[in-house]
Amino acid sequence: MTARHLNKYIIIYGTVVRTGNVNSRELTKKFKCKLCEREYICESEIADYSSFRLPVRCEAKVEVEKKPNPFFNIAKKFPGKGGKNASNVSGNAPKIVKQDCKSRAFVPVDDVDMEDYADY
C-alpha cells in the first residue's frame, strides 16, 4: 500500500505476513498570512516530516490608511510659533499608503490534495 491509498477503503486478498502503519510524508502545504491572506506553498523538512519551512516574514504589499498628525492642526492655529510650513499642511483627509506586510503569523489552508503525499 502506498500514499495514494490514504483515506480510502480498499480490499486486498491474500495472506497477511506483516502489518504496520503506513508512513507517509506531506511534501507541500499551503499557508496564508493572517494579516493580508497571501498564500505561500511550503515544503516539509526532510528530517522532520511534520514541520514545514515557513517564510520568515510575509513579503506582500498592503494598503494601509495613514492618519494625519493631530499636532499639525495646533500648528495651523499658531502660525507664528511652531513649524515653518504650518500654512502648507494638508487637511485631515487620511492617506492610503502601500507598505510591506512583514507579518510572521501564518496559518495552514485546509486544501488537501493527495498528490502532495509520498511514502518514506
Secondary structure as UniProt FT lines:
FT   HELIX           3..5
FT   TURN            6..7
FT   STRAND          24..26
FT   STRAND          28..33
FT   TURN            34..36
FT   STRAND          39..44
FT   TURN            49..50
FT   STRAND          61..66
FT   HELIX           71..77
FT   TURN            79..80
FT   TURN            84..85
FT   HELIX           86..88
FT   STRAND          95..100
FT   STRAND          106..108
FT   HELIX           114..116
FT   STRAND          117..119
//
